[in-house]
């Protein structure tokens, strides 16, 4: 079971590409969207593609639990989500999962989608370092990661490297 936690950033509208890649590799996929990401994704299409409801809130007591995750991909990961997660803030369902999963030893791969102004901030750099220190794989630590210039995010949506995260969680499981 692969959880895909999707945040409100330009590439979110293409998260179905990651679902397709994962399903081609025999993953069952559960999409978890931050509340803001719901406006970026096609929920009915993703539910059809995965055969599962897109989750964005904690379940009600009478609702079934999602199966436990074997791996998690956070993509696109926003400045806000990365900083909150690293600082232990758990004010959404997605952040609640992320806050707990690191302590459970579940492999997590993160593909940030941030501009260079945000990526240069000390708070972001410290958050990246903290998450990496806890065993989270972040593409921002890879040589090919380049934050985009402010105001140019739309130009980078089509080349978002979904496959990197899938490769990393699979490597962590072997």
C-alpha atoms as an extended CHARMM CRD file, in Angstrom:
* protein
*
       174  EXT
         1         1  UNK       CA              0.0000000000        0.0000000000        0.0000000000  PROA      1               0.0000000000
         2         2  UNK       CA              1.4300000000        3.3280000000       -1.1160000000  PROA      2               0.0000000000
         3         3  UNK       CA              0.0690000000        6.5140000000        0.3980000000  PROA      3               0.0000000000
         4         4  UNK       CA              0.4490000000        9.5520000000       -1.8330000000  PROA      4               0.0000000000
         5         5  UNK       CA              0.1100000000       12.7520000000        0.1540000000  PROA      5               0.0000000000
         6         6  UNK       CA             -0.5820000000       15.5680000000       -2.2540000000  PROA      6               0.0000000000
         7         7  UNK       CA             -0.2630000000       19.2560000000       -1.3470000000  PROA      7               0.0000000000
         8         8  UNK       CA             -1.6290000000       22.4010000000       -2.9990000000  PROA      8               0.0000000000
         9         9  UNK       CA              1.0010000000       23.1380000000       -5.6450000000  PROA      9               0.0000000000
        10        10  UNK       CA              0.9430000000       23.2380000000       -9.4350000000  PROA      10              0.0000000000
        11        11  UNK       CA              1.9370000000       19.6090000000      -10.1140000000  PROA      11              0.0000000000
        12        12  UNK       CA             -0.8850000000       18.3320000000       -7.8810000000  PROA      12              0.0000000000
        13        13  UNK       CA             -3.2270000000       18.3510000000      -10.8610000000  PROA      13              0.0000000000
        14        14  UNK       CA             -0.9950000000       15.6700000000      -12.4350000000  PROA      14              0.0000000000
        15        15  UNK       CA             -0.7960000000       13.3410000000       -9.4090000000  PROA      15              0.0000000000
        16        16  UNK       CA             -2.5980000000       10.7380000000      -11.5180000000  PROA      16              0.0000000000
        17        17  UNK       CA              0.7380000000       10.2910000000      -13.3290000000  PROA      17              0.0000000000
        18        18  UNK       CA              2.2860000000        9.0450000000      -10.0850000000  PROA      18              0.0000000000
        19        19  UNK       CA             -0.7140000000        6.7870000000       -9.4660000000  PROA      19              0.0000000000
        20        20  UNK       CA             -0.2800000000        5.2580000000      -12.9330000000  PROA      20              0.0000000000
        21        21  UNK       CA              3.4650000000        4.7190000000      -12.3990000000  PROA      21              0.0000000000
        22        22  UNK       CA              2.8150000000        3.1040000000       -9.0150000000  PROA      22              0.0000000000
        23        23  UNK       CA              0.0280000000        0.8720000000      -10.2960000000  PROA      23              0.0000000000
        24        24  UNK       CA              2.2560000000       -0.2800000000      -13.1620000000  PROA      24              0.0000000000
        25        25  UNK       CA              4.6320000000       -1.4750000000      -10.4340000000  PROA      25              0.0000000000
        26        26  UNK       CA              1.8370000000       -3.3240000000       -8.5790000000  PROA      26              0.0000000000
        27        27  UNK       CA              1.2250000000       -0.7380000000       -5.8570000000  PROA      27              0.0000000000
        28        28  UNK       CA             -2.2210000000       -0.2020000000       -4.3970000000  PROA      28              0.0000000000
        29        29  UNK       CA             -2.5230000000        3.5810000000       -3.9440000000  PROA      29              0.0000000000
        30        30  UNK       CA             -4.3350000000        5.6910000000       -1.3580000000  PROA      30              0.0000000000
        31        31  UNK       CA             -4.4550000000        9.4290000000       -2.1080000000  PROA      31              0.0000000000
        32        32  UNK       CA             -4.4220000000       11.7500000000        0.8860000000  PROA      32              0.0000000000
        33        33  UNK       CA             -4.8880000000       15.4050000000        0.0160000000  PROA      33              0.0000000000
        34        34  UNK       CA             -4.2590000000       18.3850000000        2.2110000000  PROA      34              0.0000000000
        35        35  UNK       CA             -7.4660000000       20.4420000000        2.4650000000  PROA      35              0.0000000000
        36        36  UNK       CA             -6.0580000000       23.0780000000        0.1000000000  PROA      36              0.0000000000
        37        37  UNK       CA             -4.9780000000       20.4260000000       -2.4190000000  PROA      37              0.0000000000
        38        38  UNK       CA             -8.6030000000       19.3950000000       -2.9690000000  PROA      38              0.0000000000
        39        39  UNK       CA             -8.9460000000       22.4410000000       -5.2310000000  PROA      39              0.0000000000
        40        40  UNK       CA             -5.9720000000       21.2640000000       -7.3230000000  PROA      40              0.0000000000
        41        41  UNK       CA             -6.9370000000       17.6400000000       -7.9740000000  PROA      41              0.0000000000
        42        42  UNK       CA             -9.7650000000       15.8710000000       -9.7760000000  PROA      42              0.0000000000
        43        43  UNK       CA            -11.1450000000       13.9010000000       -6.8270000000  PROA      43              0.0000000000
        44        44  UNK       CA            -13.6640000000       11.7600000000       -8.7930000000  PROA      44              0.0000000000
        45        45  UNK       CA            -11.0220000000       10.8440000000      -11.3680000000  PROA      45              0.0000000000
        46        46  UNK       CA             -8.4920000000        9.8710000000       -8.6900000000  PROA      46              0.0000000000
        47        47  UNK       CA            -11.1000000000        7.8280000000       -6.8330000000  PROA      47              0.0000000000
        48        48  UNK       CA            -11.8870000000        5.9540000000      -10.0400000000  PROA      48              0.0000000000
        49        49  UNK       CA             -8.2040000000        5.4770000000      -10.8080000000  PROA      49              0.0000000000
        50        50  UNK       CA             -7.3160000000        4.1600000000       -7.3360000000  PROA      50              0.0000000000
        51        51  UNK       CA            -10.6010000000        2.5040000000       -6.4190000000  PROA      51              0.0000000000
        52        52  UNK       CA            -10.3710000000        4.2910000000       -3.0620000000  PROA      52              0.0000000000
        53        53  UNK       CA            -11.7860000000        7.5080000000       -1.6430000000  PROA      53              0.0000000000
        54        54  UNK       CA             -9.4620000000       10.4930000000       -1.6130000000  PROA      54              0.0000000000
        55        55  UNK       CA             -8.9510000000       11.2320000000        2.0740000000  PROA      55              0.0000000000
        56        56  UNK       CA             -8.4670000000       14.7450000000        3.4160000000  PROA      56              0.0000000000
        57        57  UNK       CA             -9.8560000000       14.5330000000        6.9220000000  PROA      57              0.0000000000
        58        58  UNK       CA             -9.8280000000       12.1390000000        9.8160000000  PROA      58              0.0000000000
        59        59  UNK       CA            -12.3800000000        9.3750000000        9.4320000000  PROA      59              0.0000000000
        60        60  UNK       CA            -15.5560000000        9.2900000000       11.4630000000  PROA      60              0.0000000000
        61        61  UNK       CA            -15.8170000000        6.4510000000       14.0030000000  PROA      61              0.0000000000
        62        62  UNK       CA            -18.1930000000        4.4820000000       11.7600000000  PROA      62              0.0000000000
        63        63  UNK       CA            -16.0110000000        4.8360000000        8.6330000000  PROA      63              0.0000000000
        64        64  UNK       CA            -13.5080000000        2.1120000000        7.6920000000  PROA      64              0.0000000000
        65        65  UNK       CA             -9.8110000000        2.6180000000        8.2580000000  PROA      65              0.0000000000
        66        66  UNK       CA             -7.4390000000        2.8780000000        5.3360000000  PROA      66              0.0000000000
        67        67  UNK       CA             -4.9960000000       -0.0330000000        5.0770000000  PROA      67              0.0000000000
        68        68  UNK       CA             -1.6280000000        0.6280000000        6.6730000000  PROA      68              0.0000000000
        69        69  UNK       CA              0.9820000000        2.2130000000        4.4200000000  PROA      69              0.0000000000
        70        70  UNK       CA              4.0600000000        0.2790000000        3.3540000000  PROA      70              0.0000000000
        71        71  UNK       CA              5.5330000000        3.4910000000        1.9400000000  PROA      71              0.0000000000
        72        72  UNK       CA              4.5690000000        7.1450000000        1.5590000000  PROA      72              0.0000000000
        73        73  UNK       CA              5.2930000000        9.7220000000       -1.1040000000  PROA      73              0.0000000000
        74        74  UNK       CA              4.6560000000       13.4070000000       -0.3990000000  PROA      74              0.0000000000
        75        75  UNK       CA              4.3800000000       15.1310000000       -3.7620000000  PROA      75              0.0000000000
        76        76  UNK       CA              4.2100000000       17.8860000000       -4.5900000000  PROA      76              0.0000000000
        77        77  UNK       CA              5.3080000000       18.9360000000       -1.1230000000  PROA      77              0.0000000000
        78        78  UNK       CA              4.8540000000       22.5990000000       -0.2920000000  PROA      78              0.0000000000
        79        79  UNK       CA              6.9390000000       24.9560000000        1.7850000000  PROA      79              0.0000000000
        80        80  UNK       CA              4.1190000000       25.0570000000        4.3190000000  PROA      80              0.0000000000
        81        81  UNK       CA              3.7240000000       21.2880000000        4.6770000000  PROA      81              0.0000000000
        82        82  UNK       CA              7.4620000000       20.6370000000        4.9300000000  PROA      82              0.0000000000
        83        83  UNK       CA              7.9530000000       23.2830000000        7.6280000000  PROA      83              0.0000000000
        84        84  UNK       CA              4.9090000000       22.2130000000        9.6440000000  PROA      84              0.0000000000
        85        85  UNK       CA              5.8720000000       18.5400000000        9.4390000000  PROA      85              0.0000000000
        86        86  UNK       CA              9.4630000000       19.1550000000       10.5470000000  PROA      86              0.0000000000
        87        87  UNK       CA              8.2130000000       21.2160000000       13.4730000000  PROA      87              0.0000000000
        88        88  UNK       CA              5.7310000000       18.5920000000       14.6590000000  PROA      88              0.0000000000
        89        89  UNK       CA              2.5880000000       20.4850000000       13.6930000000  PROA      89              0.0000000000
        90        90  UNK       CA             -0.2910000000       18.1250000000       13.0450000000  PROA      90              0.0000000000
        91        91  UNK       CA             -3.2470000000       20.3230000000       12.1400000000  PROA      91              0.0000000000
        92        92  UNK       CA             -4.5030000000       18.3200000000        9.1340000000  PROA      92              0.0000000000
        93        93  UNK       CA             -5.0590000000       14.6370000000        8.4540000000  PROA      93              0.0000000000
        94        94  UNK       CA             -2.0650000000       14.5790000000        6.0860000000  PROA      94              0.0000000000
        95        95  UNK       CA              0.2400000000       16.1450000000        8.6820000000  PROA      95              0.0000000000
        96        96  UNK       CA             -1.0890000000       13.7810000000       11.3480000000  PROA      96              0.0000000000
        97        97  UNK       CA             -0.0370000000       10.8320000000        9.2270000000  PROA      97              0.0000000000
        98        98  UNK       CA              3.3580000000       12.3680000000        8.4980000000  PROA      98              0.0000000000
        99        99  UNK       CA              3.9700000000       13.2340000000       12.1480000000  PROA      99              0.0000000000
       100       100  UNK       CA              3.4950000000        9.6080000000       13.1550000000  PROA      100             0.0000000000
       101       101  UNK       CA              4.9230000000        7.6890000000       10.2230000000  PROA      101             0.0000000000
       102       102  UNK       CA              8.5510000000        8.6950000000       10.7120000000  PROA      102             0.0000000000
       103       103  UNK       CA              8.4920000000        7.0790000000       14.1480000000  PROA      103             0.0000000000
       104       104  UNK       CA              7.0160000000        3.9060000000       12.6610000000  PROA      104             0.0000000000
       105       105  UNK       CA              9.9060000000        3.4200000000       10.2420000000  PROA      105             0.0000000000
       106       106  UNK       CA              7.7590000000        3.5850000000        7.0970000000  PROA      106             0.0000000000
       107       107  UNK       CA              9.8250000000        4.7490000000        4.0930000000  PROA      107             0.0000000000
       108       108  UNK       CA              8.9060000000        8.2930000000        3.0630000000  PROA      108             0.0000000000
       109       109  UNK       CA             10.0230000000       10.1520000000       -0.0530000000  PROA      109             0.0000000000
       110       110  UNK       CA              9.3520000000       13.8480000000       -0.5670000000  PROA      110             0.0000000000
       111       111  UNK       CA              9.3380000000       15.8680000000       -3.7920000000  PROA      111             0.0000000000
       112       112  UNK       CA              9.2080000000       19.5480000000       -2.8620000000  PROA      112             0.0000000000
       113       113  UNK       CA              7.7650000000       22.0810000000       -5.2740000000  PROA      113             0.0000000000
       114       114  UNK       CA              8.9870000000       25.4310000000       -4.0070000000  PROA      114             0.0000000000
       115       115  UNK       CA             10.4110000000       28.5260000000       -5.5700000000  PROA      115             0.0000000000
       116       116  UNK       CA             13.9820000000       29.6540000000       -5.0150000000  PROA      116             0.0000000000
       117       117  UNK       CA             12.9970000000       32.4770000000       -2.6630000000  PROA      117             0.0000000000
       118       118  UNK       CA             11.2460000000       30.0420000000       -0.3240000000  PROA      118             0.0000000000
       119       119  UNK       CA             13.9440000000       27.3720000000       -0.7040000000  PROA      119             0.0000000000
       120       120  UNK       CA             16.5890000000       29.8940000000        0.3500000000  PROA      120             0.0000000000
       121       121  UNK       CA             14.8980000000       30.5760000000        3.6900000000  PROA      121             0.0000000000
       122       122  UNK       CA             16.6900000000       29.3080000000        6.7890000000  PROA      122             0.0000000000
       123       123  UNK       CA             13.4470000000       27.8270000000        8.1420000000  PROA      123             0.0000000000
       124       124  UNK       CA             13.0570000000       25.6830000000        5.0210000000  PROA      124             0.0000000000
       125       125  UNK       CA             16.6940000000       24.5830000000        5.0250000000  PROA      125             0.0000000000
       126       126  UNK       CA             16.4320000000       23.6010000000        8.6940000000  PROA      126             0.0000000000
       127       127  UNK       CA             13.2060000000       21.6930000000        8.0640000000  PROA      127             0.0000000000
       128       128  UNK       CA             14.7950000000       19.7760000000        5.1850000000  PROA      128             0.0000000000
       129       129  UNK       CA             17.7970000000       18.9470000000        7.3470000000  PROA      129             0.0000000000
       130       130  UNK       CA             15.6300000000       17.8420000000       10.2570000000  PROA      130             0.0000000000
       131       131  UNK       CA             13.4800000000       15.5440000000        8.1260000000  PROA      131             0.0000000000
       132       132  UNK       CA             16.5420000000       14.0880000000        6.4270000000  PROA      132             0.0000000000
       133       133  UNK       CA             18.0430000000       13.4580000000        9.8740000000  PROA      133             0.0000000000
       134       134  UNK       CA             14.9500000000       11.4250000000       10.7180000000  PROA      134             0.0000000000
       135       135  UNK       CA             15.4160000000        9.2260000000        7.6580000000  PROA      135             0.0000000000
       136       136  UNK       CA             13.0740000000       10.9430000000        5.2020000000  PROA      136             0.0000000000
       137       137  UNK       CA             14.3070000000       10.9450000000        1.5810000000  PROA      137             0.0000000000
       138       138  UNK       CA             14.0330000000       14.4160000000        0.0380000000  PROA      138             0.0000000000
       139       139  UNK       CA             14.6760000000       15.1870000000       -3.6000000000  PROA      139             0.0000000000
       140       140  UNK       CA             15.8860000000       18.6150000000       -2.4970000000  PROA      140             0.0000000000
       141       141  UNK       CA             19.0330000000       16.8720000000       -1.2900000000  PROA      141             0.0000000000
       142       142  UNK       CA             19.7260000000       15.5350000000       -4.7830000000  PROA      142             0.0000000000
       143       143  UNK       CA             22.0180000000       17.2740000000       -7.2770000000  PROA      143             0.0000000000
       144       144  UNK       CA             19.2670000000       17.5360000000       -9.9060000000  PROA      144             0.0000000000
       145       145  UNK       CA             16.8400000000       19.4060000000       -7.6240000000  PROA      145             0.0000000000
       146       146  UNK       CA             16.5120000000       23.0170000000       -8.6180000000  PROA      146             0.0000000000
       147       147  UNK       CA             13.8570000000       25.2510000000       -7.0820000000  PROA      147             0.0000000000
       148       148  UNK       CA             12.1130000000       27.3070000000       -9.7310000000  PROA      148             0.0000000000
       149       149  UNK       CA             12.2710000000       31.0790000000       -9.9250000000  PROA      149             0.0000000000
       150       150  UNK       CA              9.3870000000       32.8730000000       -8.2050000000  PROA      150             0.0000000000
       151       151  UNK       CA              6.4080000000       33.2110000000      -10.5100000000  PROA      151             0.0000000000
       152       152  UNK       CA              7.5410000000       30.4540000000      -12.8780000000  PROA      152             0.0000000000
       153       153  UNK       CA              6.0130000000       27.3940000000      -11.2440000000  PROA      153             0.0000000000
       154       154  UNK       CA              3.5760000000       26.8120000000      -14.1080000000  PROA      154             0.0000000000
       155       155  UNK       CA              6.5220000000       26.3340000000      -16.4450000000  PROA      155             0.0000000000
       156       156  UNK       CA              7.8090000000       23.3990000000      -14.3520000000  PROA      156             0.0000000000
       157       157  UNK       CA              4.6490000000       21.3800000000      -13.7930000000  PROA      157             0.0000000000
       158       158  UNK       CA              5.0840000000       19.1560000000      -16.8590000000  PROA      158             0.0000000000
       159       159  UNK       CA              8.6090000000       18.1180000000      -15.8480000000  PROA      159             0.0000000000
       160       160  UNK       CA              7.8490000000       17.3350000000      -12.1960000000  PROA      160             0.0000000000
       161       161  UNK       CA              9.9310000000       14.2060000000      -11.4050000000  PROA      161             0.0000000000
       162       162  UNK       CA              7.2360000000       11.8710000000      -10.0070000000  PROA      162             0.0000000000
       163       163  UNK       CA              9.3510000000        8.7890000000      -10.7740000000  PROA      163             0.0000000000
       164       164  UNK       CA             12.1710000000        9.8130000000       -8.3970000000  PROA      164             0.0000000000
       165       165  UNK       CA             10.0740000000        9.3550000000       -5.2840000000  PROA      165             0.0000000000
       166       166  UNK       CA              8.6910000000        5.9910000000       -6.3680000000  PROA      166             0.0000000000
       167       167  UNK       CA             12.2050000000        4.7330000000       -7.0760000000  PROA      167             0.0000000000
       168       168  UNK       CA             13.3870000000        5.8530000000       -3.6250000000  PROA      168             0.0000000000
       169       169  UNK       CA             10.5910000000        4.2280000000       -1.6000000000  PROA      169             0.0000000000
       170       170  UNK       CA             11.0640000000        0.9930000000       -3.5230000000  PROA      170             0.0000000000
       171       171  UNK       CA             14.8070000000        1.1160000000       -2.8640000000  PROA      171             0.0000000000
       172       172  UNK       CA             14.1220000000        1.6300000000        0.8530000000  PROA      172             0.0000000000
       173       173  UNK       CA             11.9070000000       -1.4500000000        0.9380000000  PROA      173             0.0000000000
       174       174  UNK       CA             14.5460000000       -3.7610000000       -0.5510000000  PROA      174             0.0000000000
